[in-house]
């Protein structure tokens, strides 16, 4: 009976924004801890992780899935090369790639809307402003989890929804146990 009354909450995570932002401030996210945190603190039933696909990260995607994320992969592309030269040559240094997931995150938040009552957006990227505005207008916005105090000014109007993840660094940081010798 209690399960029927539970508010279904889904999280939509911009993995690139979250990952790059926390690393910029000197720490790494422990993705297992973060999934548990979302469930325990915010009642998140499903957490959609949007990631640019790289074949060499296959084990990471599996690990994310095993940690409880619904992994949504987006093809990536080399942002430094013209289209006709996009093939990779052996011995070439690693080039920056782009796997722009913004449209996918918005699309999935809309596609899944009939399945949840509340949404959590995990990103400090102002590209999600329209989604945040829409969700708030429909009474569906639970929170906006931002990596740090450095997030888009577009979210100033939604300050009451903002949760800074750097305030939970001790709980969420990855610690490499192998390095402690």
N, C-alpha and C positions, 0 to 999 in steps of 0.2 A: 504494500500500500504506500509506504513512504517513497519508494522508487518512482511511483507515478507522479508525485508532487515535486520531485526534484527538477530544478531548472537545468536544462541541457545547455552547457556552455562549450563552445568550440573556440580554439585558438588558431589564428592564422599568422604564421611566423615567417618573416623575411630573414632567412638564415644569413644571408650575406651582410645585411645591415647589422644584425646582432653580433655575428662573429667578428667582423672587421672592427666594429665599434668597441667591443670589450677588449680586444687585443690591443687596440690603440691606447687603451688606458692600463695596459700591463697585466692583463689576466686572460685566462681561457675559460670558456664556459664548459662545465661538465654537463653534457647533454642528458645523461640519465638523471642526474640531480634536478636539472631544469624541468624535465617531464614530470617528475614526482612533485616538484614545487608547484607546477601548474595545476596538477590534480588536487593536491592537498590544500593549497592556499586559495585557489580560485575555482575549484570544482570542475576543472576542464575535463570533459568526456573524450573529446577528440582534439588532437593537436596536429594541424597540417603544417608540415615543414616544406617550404618552397626553396629548392636548391637548383643551381645551374649544374647540369650533368657533365662530368668528366669521367671517362672510362677508368682512369687510374684510381678513382675514389669509390669504386664499387663496394668495397668492404665497409666504408664509412656509411653508405646508404643502407646497407644491411644492418649495421650496428644501430643506426637511427630507428629503423623499423622495429628491431628487437627491443629498443628502449620505449616503444609505444607511440612513435610518431607515424602519421600518415605521410609518407614521403612523396612529394610531387616534384618530379624532375623536369627541368627545362633544358633543351639543347643549348649549348654554348657556342660562341664563336670567338676567334682571335681578333681582337680589336685593333691590332697593329698592321694587319696585312690586307691588301686589296682582295676582293672576292676570288679572282682567278688564281691567286697564289696561296689559297688557304690550306693546301696540303702541308703536312708536317714532315720535315726532313730529319733524318737521324743526326744526332750530334748538335742539333740546334738548341740554343738556350730557351728556357721556358718563357713563353710569351703571355702577356695578360689576356685573360679571356673574359667574356661578358655573357652572362646568362640572365638577362633581364626578366625577373619573375613578377614584376609589379602587376601586369595585366592578369597573370595567372592567379595571383593571390586575390585580386578583386573578383575575378570571375568565379573562383571557388567559394568565396564568401557569399556571393549571390546565389550560386547553384545550390549550396547547402542550407540556405536560409530557412527552408521549411523543416529542417531537421534540428535546429537549435533555437533557443530563446534568447541567449546572450552570446556576444562575440567579444573576443579579446584580440586586439591587433598588436603584434609584437614587432615594432619597428619605430624608429625615430624619423623615418623618411616622410617628408611632406607630400610625396606622390600619392599617399593613401588618404589625403585630406577629404576628398569627395566621398570615399567609402565611409570614413569616420563620421562625416556630416550626415550621410544617409542613415547609417546604423543608429546614430544618436536620435535622429528625427523619428525613427520607427520604434524607439525605446529598446533597441537591441544591443547597444554598446555597453559592455561591462567595464572594460578598461583598455587603456593603451599602455603597453609595457615598452618603455624606451630603455636603451642600453645605459644612458647616462643623462646628465643635465644638458648635453649638447644634442638637442633634437630640433626639428623644424619649428620655426616661429608660427607656422600655420596652426599648430596645435595649442597655441596660447588660449584660444577660446574654449578648449576642452581640458583645461588644467585639472579640474576635479576628477578626471578619468586617468590622469597620468600617474604611472608607477615607475620609479627609476630602479632598474635592476642592479645598478652599481651599489645601491643600498643593501643588497643581499649578496654581495660578492663573497663573503665568508661562507655562506650556505651553498653557493652555486659554482664556485671556482673549481676548476680541475686541478688536481695535485698529482703529479707523476710520482708514484710511489717508488719507481725504479731509480729515480735520480737521488733519492735520500740514502746515501751510503756512508 
